[in-house]
């Protein structure tokens, strides 16, 4: 149930884990609280047999990696890779934090601490969820100039 239908050559973004689709959280429709994961179990190696340790089980920043099918989300190949790449981490983490984990709802007030990529996505998620007041907090002077 947690496996996405992907084929070799598909344009995908990688998810940091593949949900099981079977645990209590998945059955309740809350896969972001999954008790189990189905990340790839086969070790990645170099041609000489050296075992690699992929960050978060997805091998971020690599040209090639081995992941479970459920760790991939198909993306329209006409979307620029740099744009699609934002979906694989920052947007899912930020919007997911606001909507799924934080359970932000209509009329809520929200404070987001840190306004980089994930924080900006959390702000967007809070807005999408209907938050009335959103306060962005960041000490980086560059953020204040945006």
C-alpha positions as CSV (number, residue, x, y, z in Angstrom):
1,X,0.0,0.0,0.0
2,X,2.9,2.4,0.6
3,X,4.6,1.7,-2.8
4,X,4.4,4.2,-5.6
5,X,4.3,2.9,-9.2
6,X,7.6,4.1,-10.7
7,X,9.6,2.9,-13.6
8,X,13.2,3.2,-14.6
9,X,13.8,6.6,-16.2
10,X,10.8,8.3,-14.4
11,X,11.5,11.9,-13.3
12,X,11.0,11.8,-9.5
13,X,11.8,13.6,-6.3
14,X,13.0,11.5,-3.4
15,X,11.1,11.4,-0.1
16,X,13.2,10.9,3.0
17,X,11.2,7.8,3.9
18,X,8.5,5.5,2.4
19,X,5.5,5.1,4.7
20,X,4.3,1.5,5.3
21,X,0.6,2.1,4.5
22,X,-0.4,-0.5,7.1
23,X,0.2,0.8,10.6
24,X,-2.4,2.5,12.8
25,X,-1.4,6.0,11.6
26,X,-1.4,5.1,8.0
27,X,-4.8,3.4,8.3
28,X,-6.2,6.6,10.0
29,X,-5.1,8.6,7.0
30,X,-2.1,10.2,8.8
31,X,0.9,8.7,7.0
32,X,3.2,11.5,8.3
33,X,3.0,9.8,11.7
34,X,3.9,6.4,10.2
35,X,5.3,3.9,12.8
36,X,7.4,2.1,10.2
37,X,9.2,2.8,7.0
38,X,10.1,0.9,3.9
39,X,13.4,2.6,2.9
40,X,15.7,0.6,0.6
41,X,17.4,-2.2,2.5
42,X,19.9,-3.2,-0.2
43,X,23.3,-1.6,0.6
44,X,24.6,0.9,-2.0
45,X,28.2,0.3,-3.0
46,X,30.8,1.7,-5.3
47,X,32.0,-0.6,-8.2
48,X,34.9,-1.8,-6.0
49,X,32.4,-2.9,-3.3
50,X,32.9,0.0,-0.9
51,X,29.7,0.3,1.1
52,X,28.1,3.8,1.1
53,X,26.0,5.4,3.8
54,X,23.4,7.5,2.1
55,X,22.1,10.5,4.1
56,X,18.6,9.9,5.4
57,X,18.5,6.7,3.3
58,X,18.1,8.6,0.0
59,X,21.6,9.5,-1.0
60,X,20.9,13.3,-1.4
61,X,23.3,15.2,-3.6
62,X,24.2,12.1,-5.6
63,X,23.8,11.4,-9.3
64,X,22.6,7.9,-8.7
65,X,21.1,6.2,-5.6
66,X,19.1,3.2,-4.6
67,X,15.8,3.8,-2.8
68,X,12.6,1.9,-2.2
69,X,9.9,2.8,-4.8
70,X,7.8,4.4,-2.1
71,X,10.5,6.9,-1.5
72,X,9.9,8.4,-5.0
73,X,7.2,10.7,-6.1
74,X,6.7,11.1,-9.8
75,X,7.1,14.7,-11.1
76,X,6.1,16.1,-14.5
77,X,9.4,16.0,-16.5
78,X,8.7,19.5,-18.0
79,X,9.3,21.0,-14.5
80,X,12.9,22.3,-14.0
81,X,14.9,20.0,-11.8
82,X,15.8,22.9,-9.4
83,X,12.1,23.6,-8.9
84,X,11.1,20.0,-8.5
85,X,13.9,19.4,-6.0
86,X,12.4,21.9,-3.6
87,X,9.4,19.6,-3.3
88,X,11.5,16.7,-2.1
89,X,12.5,18.3,1.2
90,X,11.8,21.9,2.1
91,X,8.2,22.2,0.9
92,X,7.1,18.9,2.2
93,X,8.8,19.5,5.5
94,X,7.5,23.1,6.0
95,X,3.9,22.6,4.7
96,X,3.7,19.2,6.4
97,X,4.8,20.8,9.7
98,X,2.1,23.4,9.5
99,X,-0.8,21.3,8.2
100,X,-0.1,17.8,9.4
101,X,2.1,18.0,12.5
102,X,1.1,21.5,13.8
103,X,-2.6,20.9,12.8
104,X,-2.9,24.6,11.9
105,X,-6.5,25.5,11.2
106,X,-8.7,28.4,10.1
107,X,-8.3,31.4,12.3
108,X,-5.2,30.2,14.2
109,X,-2.2,32.4,15.0
110,X,1.1,30.9,14.1
111,X,4.8,31.8,14.7
112,X,7.4,30.4,12.5
113,X,11.0,30.5,13.8
114,X,13.6,30.5,10.9
115,X,12.6,31.7,7.5
116,X,14.8,29.8,5.1
117,X,13.3,27.3,2.7
118,X,11.5,25.1,5.3
119,X,10.3,28.1,7.3
120,X,9.0,29.8,4.2
121,X,7.1,26.6,3.3
122,X,5.7,26.5,6.9
123,X,4.5,30.0,6.4
124,X,2.8,29.0,3.1
125,X,1.4,25.9,4.8
126,X,-0.1,28.0,7.7
127,X,-1.7,30.3,5.1
128,X,-3.1,27.4,3.1
129,X,-4.5,26.0,6.3
130,X,-6.3,29.3,7.0
131,X,-4.2,30.8,9.8
132,X,-5.3,34.4,10.5
133,X,-2.1,35.7,11.9
134,X,1.4,34.4,10.9
135,X,4.4,35.8,12.6
136,X,7.8,35.1,10.9
137,X,10.8,35.3,13.2
138,X,14.4,35.2,11.9
139,X,17.7,36.8,13.0
140,X,19.4,36.7,9.6
141,X,19.6,40.2,8.2
142,X,19.2,38.9,4.7
143,X,15.7,37.6,5.5
144,X,14.7,41.1,6.7
145,X,15.6,42.5,3.2
146,X,13.2,40.2,1.3
